[in-house]
Amino acid sequence: DKQSRDVMIASDVLMVASGTATLEALLCKRPMVVAYKMARSTWWYMQRKLIVGRYALPNHLAGHDVVKECYQENAKPDAIANEAINLLKHPERVKALQQEFVDIHKNLQRDASERAADAVMGVLSI
């Protein structure tokens, strides 16, 4: 909704649960730390069955690590806070991150329907 977007835009750094909120934060060009904890069995399954090296949408879309991902045992308050503080202390890193978000946003705008279909076909190996 508009209120969450307004809060994101007004924030210097975001601590976001992994999911579609990370895409919204990316589109708002806000630096973020992504965190998520799930059931151990789900994590185990994901690690063994899915061929995904990155889980946060910004990293997945970029094809390389853009934002810090804190999952499972790494999703501790101190680790998340330290990364957020690190972003606040390094404005040059934030500027580079925001440029990366601009580039990803531009890529998302190009032939979005065709690219989405290609991505689904690739995952389904069709």
Secondary structure, DSSP 8 states (H G I E B T S, - for coil): -HHHHHHHHH-SSEEEESSHHHHHHHHTT--EEEEE---HHHHHHHHHH---S--SHHHHHHTS--SEEEEGGG--HHHHHHHHHHHHH-HHHHHHHHHHHHHHHHHHHTTHHHHHHHHHHHHHT-
